[in-house]
Amino acid sequence: MMRILMVASGGIAMLRPLKWALEAGHEVWLVCPHNPYPLKETPNNYRYIPFILELVNYYEHTGELPKDEQTHQLLLWTAASQLRAIANEFQPNIIHVHGMYFGAECCALAELHPLIVSAWGSLNSLIETQEEQSKKISKLAGIMFKAADVLIVEAPSLLNKCKLWINQFQRVELIHLGTKTQHFCPQPLKYVNQWRQALDIPNEAKVLLSARGWSKIYSHHQILEAFAMAYPHLQKQTVLVFMKLRRTHSLQEAKEYYNDFCIRAKQLGMEQNIRWLPSLPHDMVPTAYSLADAIVNYPISDAFPSTLVEAVACQTQVITTRLPAYQGTFVEEFCTVVEPQNPTALAKALIEVVNNSTEEREYNLVKARQFIIKNYDEEVFKEKLLTIYQEVASKAIRFS
């Protein structure tokens, strides 16, 4: 059994590795603004340390980051000292920080080792910029490249880029969250029909689902424009479904984006063809994917999202933007790929997918699901992460 100190701001990217470690019998202390486990469900090998990352608290109460460096440094040193005190008490075999954010900087400042850092999208600039620009990284990324004993990335295209920034004693590993393929699978038709009825979608209508959170970065407005262009050419009645899932720190920003979207939908005469889903519990998402004839994924920038893995696991077609983070993955073989920020190209893809359903395409969906089962089931990545924990811990006498 190992002692693992996890530091995170929250989210599923932290929750799954936390569950993996606990299920394997390791003792885990979690430092996080929010406790993911209700008190009555707290595992015996788990301890939650209520909020210590003061910058997170500062942000949640003020809605903004401290504007002066002096305040930032005060918060940084205070939180780093608290992390060090926790580590002195716990004596962890591994420190795993999820995301390159304030908490990661605190771990580096506290000189906690062996330190595993999961980037979770924080290094996208290395693959999304021109070659000469990619030689420049943020101050925080530079700190983490120096501090991490193991750096975990989720996109294959990041592996070689990151290796340029580390020394011979550090490692870069590829680990995605994966998905539970027994859960994310085609859902029974009776449930899909119930959803159709609830959303007032005719049985014969095609359904396009924009499944990402409600933020400009996911280009829902461009999906709307493409849908409006494609609509006169669609041979079957088609509805476009969105999720009211906020993916921005600013609630006001999300509201303004939503209002602007609705105004534009009315201007385009598309409001009658749009449906809305609420933010869904994770166990209901497979039915949303099975409801759709195609998932539309059109972000400006991205890591390698679980959305793509989950949708393909449900044997649902995916229309997606072409991004560097998707290179070298199943997206290139099994998804319809479109140039980014090009609603005209997206409209053509929508027309093709809606109007042309072939046996070959259906066969490819089955083939794609089998690929996900073999390569992206979360058990694959669970085993890999726990192996990394064992290897790193075995080389460290104690935390330092």
C-alpha positions as CSV (number, residue, x, y, z in Angstrom):
1,M,0.0,0.0,0.0
2,M,1.2,3.5,-0.9
3,R,0.5,6.9,0.7
4,I,-0.6,9.3,-2.0
5,L,-1.1,13.0,-1.6
6,M,-3.3,14.5,-4.3
7,V,-3.6,18.2,-4.9
8,A,-6.3,19.5,-7.3
9,S,-8.9,22.1,-7.9
10,G,-11.6,19.5,-8.6
11,G,-13.3,18.0,-11.6
12,I,-13.5,14.6,-13.2
13,A,-9.8,14.7,-14.2
14,M,-9.0,14.4,-10.5
15,L,-11.9,12.3,-9.5
16,R,-11.1,9.2,-11.6
17,P,-7.5,8.8,-10.6
18,L,-8.6,9.4,-7.0
19,K,-11.1,6.5,-7.3
20,W,-8.5,4.3,-9.0
21,A,-6.0,4.8,-6.2
22,L,-8.6,4.2,-3.5
23,E,-10.0,1.1,-5.2
24,A,-6.4,-0.3,-5.3
25,G,-6.2,0.0,-1.5
26,H,-3.8,3.0,-1.4
27,E,-4.2,5.6,1.3
28,V,-5.0,9.0,-0.2
29,W,-5.1,12.4,1.2
30,L,-6.8,15.0,-1.0
31,V,-6.2,18.7,-0.8
32,C,-9.0,20.4,-2.8
33,P,-11.5,23.2,-2.4
34,H,-14.4,20.7,-2.4
35,N,-14.8,17.2,-1.0
36,P,-16.0,14.8,-3.8
37,Y,-17.2,12.3,-1.2
38,P,-20.3,12.8,1.0
39,L,-19.5,12.1,4.6
40,K,-21.5,8.9,4.7
41,E,-19.6,7.5,1.7
42,T,-16.1,8.4,2.8
43,P,-13.7,5.4,2.2
44,N,-11.6,4.3,5.2
45,N,-8.4,4.9,3.2
46,Y,-9.3,8.5,2.3
47,R,-8.9,11.8,4.0
48,Y,-10.1,15.1,2.7
49,I,-8.3,18.2,3.7
50,P,-10.7,21.2,3.5
51,F,-9.5,24.1,1.5
52,I,-5.9,25.2,1.9
53,L,-5.2,26.7,-1.5
54,E,-5.8,30.3,-0.6
55,L,-5.7,31.6,-4.2
56,V,-8.7,29.3,-5.1
57,N,-10.6,30.8,-2.1
58,Y,-9.6,34.3,-3.1
59,Y,-10.8,33.7,-6.6
60,E,-14.1,32.1,-5.6
61,H,-14.9,35.1,-3.3
62,T,-13.7,37.9,-5.5
63,G,-14.3,36.5,-9.0
64,E,-10.8,37.5,-10.1
65,L,-7.1,36.8,-9.6
66,P,-5.0,39.1,-7.4
67,K,-3.8,41.9,-9.6
68,D,-0.5,42.6,-7.8
69,E,2.5,40.2,-7.6
70,Q,2.9,40.9,-3.9
71,T,-0.5,39.5,-3.1
72,H,0.1,36.5,-5.4
73,Q,3.4,35.7,-3.7
74,L,1.9,36.0,-0.2
75,L,-0.8,33.6,-1.1
76,L,1.7,31.3,-2.8
77,W,4.1,31.1,0.1
78,T,1.3,30.6,2.6
79,A,-0.3,27.8,0.7
80,A,3.1,26.2,0.0
81,S,3.9,26.2,3.7
82,Q,0.6,24.5,4.4
83,L,1.2,21.9,1.8
84,R,4.7,21.2,3.3
85,A,3.2,20.8,6.7
86,I,0.6,18.3,5.4
87,A,3.4,16.3,3.6
88,N,5.5,16.3,6.8
89,E,2.6,14.7,8.7
90,F,1.5,12.3,6.0
91,Q,4.9,11.3,4.6
92,P,3.5,10.4,1.2
93,N,5.2,8.0,-1.2
94,I,3.8,10.0,-4.1
95,I,2.5,13.6,-4.6
96,H,0.1,13.8,-7.6
97,V,-1.1,17.3,-8.7
98,H,-3.9,17.5,-11.2
99,G,-3.5,20.5,-13.6
100,M,-0.9,23.2,-14.0
101,Y,-2.5,25.8,-11.7
102,F,-1.8,27.6,-8.4
103,G,-1.7,24.3,-6.5
104,A,0.9,22.9,-8.8
105,E,3.1,26.0,-8.3
106,C,2.7,25.6,-4.5
107,C,3.9,22.0,-4.7
108,A,7.0,23.1,-6.7
109,L,7.7,25.9,-4.2
110,A,7.4,23.5,-1.3
111,E,9.8,21.2,-3.1
112,L,7.6,18.2,-2.7
113,H,8.9,15.0,-4.3
114,P,8.4,12.6,-6.0
115,L,6.0,14.9,-7.9
116,I,3.7,13.7,-10.6
117,V,2.0,16.4,-12.6
118,S,-1.0,15.8,-14.9
119,A,-1.1,18.7,-17.4
120,W,-4.8,18.3,-18.5
121,G,-4.7,20.8,-21.3
122,S,-2.3,23.2,-19.8
123,L,0.3,22.6,-22.4
124,N,-1.8,22.9,-25.5
125,S,0.2,25.9,-26.6
126,L,3.1,23.7,-27.4
127,I,1.2,22.0,-30.2
128,E,-1.1,24.8,-31.3
129,T,1.4,27.5,-32.1
130,Q,4.0,28.0,-34.8
131,E,7.3,26.2,-34.3
132,E,9.2,29.2,-33.2
133,Q,6.5,30.3,-30.8
134,S,6.3,26.8,-29.2
135,K,9.8,27.4,-27.9
136,K,8.3,29.8,-25.5
137,I,6.2,28.6,-22.5
138,S,4.4,30.2,-19.7
139,K,6.2,30.9,-16.4
140,L,4.1,28.3,-14.6
141,A,4.8,25.7,-17.3
142,G,8.5,26.3,-17.0
143,I,8.3,25.9,-13.2
144,M,6.5,22.6,-13.6
145,F,8.8,21.2,-16.2
146,K,11.7,21.7,-13.7
147,A,9.8,20.4,-10.7
148,A,8.0,17.3,-12.0
149,D,9.5,13.9,-11.7
150,V,6.8,12.6,-14.0
151,L,4.7,14.7,-16.4
152,I,1.5,13.2,-17.6
153,V,-0.1,14.4,-20.9
154,E,-3.3,13.2,-22.6
155,A,-2.5,14.0,-26.2
156,P,0.1,11.8,-28.2
157,S,1.3,14.9,-30.1
158,L,2.5,16.4,-26.8
159,L,4.9,13.6,-25.9
160,N,7.8,14.6,-28.1
161,K,7.2,18.3,-27.5
162,C,7.4,17.9,-23.7
163,K,10.6,15.8,-23.9
164,L,12.4,18.8,-25.2
165,W,11.8,20.5,-21.8
166,I,12.9,17.9,-19.4
167,N,16.2,16.2,-18.3
168,Q,17.2,12.6,-18.5
169,F,15.9,11.9,-15.0
170,Q,12.4,13.0,-15.7
171,R,9.6,11.1,-17.5
172,V,6.7,12.1,-19.8
173,E,3.8,9.6,-19.9
174,L,0.6,9.5,-22.0
175,I,-2.5,8.8,-19.9
176,H,-6.1,9.7,-20.9
177,L,-9.0,9.4,-18.5
178,G,-10.5,6.8,-20.8
179,T,-14.1,5.7,-20.2
180,K,-16.1,2.8,-18.8
181,T,-17.0,1.1,-22.0
182,Q,-19.6,-1.1,-20.3
183,H,-21.4,2.0,-19.3
184,F,-20.7,4.1,-22.4
185,C,-22.3,1.9,-25.0
186,P,-25.4,2.1,-27.3
187,Q,-28.5,2.6,-25.1
188,P,-31.8,0.7,-25.5
189,L,-34.1,2.3,-28.0
190,K,-36.9,2.6,-25.5
191,Y,-34.9,5.1,-23.4
192,V,-33.8,7.0,-26.5
193,N,-37.5,7.3,-27.6
194,Q,-38.4,8.6,-24.1
195,W,-35.9,11.3,-24.5
196,R,-37.1,12.1,-28.0
197,Q,-40.6,12.5,-26.6
198,A,-39.4,14.7,-23.7
199,L,-37.6,16.9,-26.1
200,D,-40.4,17.0,-28.6
201,I,-38.3,15.4,-31.3
202,P,-40.2,13.5,-34.0
203,N,-39.3,9.8,-34.3
204,E,-38.1,10.3,-37.9
205,A,-36.0,13.4,-37.3
206,K,-32.2,13.4,-37.2
207,V,-30.5,14.7,-34.1
208,L,-27.2,16.6,-33.9
209,L,-25.7,17.1,-30.4
210,S,-23.2,19.7,-29.4
211,A,-22.1,18.1,-26.2
212,R,-19.4,20.4,-24.9
213,G,-19.8,23.0,-22.1
214,W,-21.3,26.4,-22.6
215,S,-18.3,28.6,-23.4
216,K,-17.2,30.5,-26.5
217,I,-14.1,28.3,-26.8
218,Y,-16.4,25.5,-27.9
219,S,-17.8,27.6,-30.8
220,H,-21.5,26.8,-30.4
221,H,-22.2,30.0,-32.3
222,Q,-20.3,28.7,-35.3
223,I,-22.2,25.3,-35.1
224,L,-25.4,27.3,-35.2
225,E,-24.2,29.3,-38.3
226,A,-23.2,26.0,-40.0
227,F,-26.5,24.4,-39.1
228,A,-28.4,27.3,-40.6
229,M,-26.4,27.1,-43.8
230,A,-26.9,23.3,-44.0
231,Y,-30.6,23.2,-43.1
232,P,-32.1,24.0,-46.6
233,H,-30.0,21.1,-48.0
234,L,-30.9,18.5,-45.3
235,Q,-33.2,15.8,-46.7
236,K,-34.7,14.9,-43.3
237,Q,-36.1,17.1,-40.5
238,T,-33.1,17.7,-38.2
239,V,-32.8,19.2,-34.7
240,L,-29.8,20.6,-33.0
241,V,-29.4,19.9,-29.3
242,F,-27.2,21.8,-26.8
243,M,-26.3,21.2,-23.2
244,K,-26.6,23.9,-20.6
245,L,-23.3,23.0,-19.0
246,R,-21.3,26.0,-17.9
247,R,-17.6,25.8,-18.8
248,T,-16.4,29.3,-17.9
249,H,-15.5,30.8,-14.5
250,S,-17.8,33.8,-15.2
251,L,-21.5,33.1,-14.9
252,Q,-22.2,36.5,-16.4
253,E,-20.1,35.6,-19.4
254,A,-22.0,32.3,-19.9
255,K,-25.4,34.2,-19.6
256,E,-24.3,36.8,-22.2
257,Y,-23.1,34.1,-24.6
258,Y,-26.4,32.2,-24.2
259,N,-28.5,35.3,-24.8
260,D,-26.4,36.3,-27.9
261,F,-26.8,32.8,-29.2
262,C,-30.6,32.8,-28.7
263,I,-30.9,36.2,-30.5
264,R,-28.9,34.9,-33.4
265,A,-30.9,31.7,-33.6
266,K,-34.0,33.7,-33.9
267,Q,-32.5,35.9,-36.6
268,L,-31.6,32.8,-38.6
269,G,-35.1,31.4,-38.1
270,M,-33.6,28.3,-36.4
271,E,-35.0,28.6,-32.9
272,Q,-37.8,26.0,-33.6
273,N,-35.1,23.5,-34.6
274,I,-33.0,23.8,-31.4
275,R,-33.5,21.8,-28.2
276,W,-31.8,22.1,-24.8
277,L,-30.6,19.5,-22.3
278,P,-29.8,20.4,-18.7
279,S,-26.4,19.6,-17.2
280,L,-26.6,15.8,-16.9
281,P,-25.4,13.4,-14.3
282,H,-22.5,11.3,-15.8
283,D,-24.6,8.1,-15.8
284,M,-27.2,9.8,-18.1
285,V,-24.7,11.0,-20.7
286,P,-24.7,7.7,-22.7
287,T,-28.4,8.1,-23.5
288,A,-27.7,11.7,-24.7
289,Y,-25.0,10.3,-27.1
290,S,-27.3,7.5,-28.2
291,L,-30.1,10.0,-28.9
292,A,-27.8,11.8,-31.4
293,D,-27.2,10.7,-34.9
294,A,-24.0,12.7,-34.7
295,I,-22.0,14.5,-32.1
296,V,-20.6,17.9,-33.2
297,N,-17.4,18.9,-31.5
298,Y,-16.0,22.2,-32.7
299,P,-13.7,23.9,-30.2
300,I,-11.1,26.5,-31.0
301,S,-8.6,24.9,-28.7
302,D,-8.7,21.6,-26.9
303,A,-6.9,18.9,-25.0
304,F,-8.0,15.4,-25.9
305,P,-11.5,15.3,-24.4
306,S,-13.4,12.4,-22.9
307,T,-16.3,13.6,-25.1
308,L,-14.8,12.0,-28.2
309,V,-13.9,8.8,-26.4
310,E,-17.4,8.5,-24.9
311,A,-19.3,9.3,-28.1
312,V,-17.4,6.8,-30.1
313,A,-17.8,4.2,-27.4
314,C,-21.6,4.7,-27.8
315,Q,-21.2,4.1,-31.6
316,T,-22.3,7.6,-32.4
317,Q,-20.8,9.4,-35.4
318,V,-18.6,12.4,-34.5
319,I,-18.0,15.5,-36.6
320,T,-15.1,17.3,-35.1
321,T,-12.7,20.2,-35.8
322,R,-9.1,19.3,-36.8
323,L,-6.8,20.2,-33.9
324,P,-3.2,19.3,-33.1
325,A,-4.3,17.6,-29.9
326,Y,-6.2,15.0,-31.9
327,Q,-3.3,14.0,-34.2
328,G,-2.2,10.5,-33.9
329,T,-5.5,9.3,-32.3
330,F,-8.6,7.4,-33.5
331,V,-10.2,10.7,-34.5
332,E,-8.2,10.6,-37.7
333,E,-9.6,7.2,-38.7
334,F,-13.1,7.1,-37.3
335,C,-14.4,10.7,-37.1
336,T,-15.4,13.2,-39.8
337,V,-12.8,15.9,-39.5
338,V,-13.4,19.6,-40.5
339,E,-11.1,22.6,-40.6
340,P,-11.5,24.8,-37.5
341,Q,-13.4,28.1,-37.5
342,N,-14.9,27.4,-40.9
343,P,-18.7,27.2,-40.6
344,T,-19.0,26.6,-44.4
345,A,-16.9,23.5,-44.2
346,L,-18.8,22.4,-41.1
347,A,-22.1,22.9,-42.9
348,K,-20.9,20.6,-45.7
349,A,-20.0,17.9,-43.2
350,L,-23.4,18.2,-41.5
351,I,-25.1,17.7,-44.9
352,E,-23.0,14.7,-45.7
353,V,-23.6,13.0,-42.4
354,V,-27.3,13.7,-42.2
355,N,-28.1,12.8,-45.9
356,N,-25.9,9.8,-46.3
357,S,-26.3,6.9,-44.0
358,T,-24.5,3.8,-45.4
359,E,-23.8,0.3,-44.3
360,E,-20.1,1.0,-44.4
361,R,-20.5,3.9,-42.0
362,E,-22.4,1.8,-39.6
363,Y,-19.7,-0.9,-39.8
364,N,-17.1,1.7,-39.0
365,L,-19.0,2.8,-35.9
366,V,-18.9,-0.8,-34.6
367,K,-15.3,-1.1,-35.5
368,A,-14.6,2.3,-33.7
369,R,-16.3,1.1,-30.5
370,Q,-14.1,-2.1,-30.5
371,F,-11.0,0.1,-30.8
372,I,-12.1,2.2,-27.8
373,I,-12.8,-0.9,-25.8
374,K,-9.3,-2.2,-26.5
375,N,-7.4,1.0,-26.2
376,Y,-9.4,3.6,-24.2
377,D,-11.3,1.6,-21.5
378,E,-10.4,3.3,-18.2
379,E,-9.0,0.0,-16.9
380,V,-6.2,0.4,-19.4
381,F,-5.2,3.8,-18.0
382,K,-5.9,2.9,-14.4
383,E,-3.4,0.0,-14.6
384,K,-0.9,2.3,-16.3
385,L,-1.2,5.1,-13.7
386,L,-0.9,2.7,-10.8
387,T,2.2,1.1,-12.4
388,I,3.7,4.6,-12.6
389,Y,3.0,5.2,-9.0
390,Q,4.7,1.9,-8.0
391,E,7.7,2.6,-10.2
392,V,8.2,6.1,-8.9
393,A,7.6,5.3,-5.3
394,S,10.1,2.4,-5.4
395,K,12.9,4.7,-6.4
396,A,12.1,7.3,-3.7
397,I,13.3,6.6,-0.1
398,R,10.7,9.1,1.2
399,F,9.2,12.3,0.2
400,S,11.7,15.2,0.2
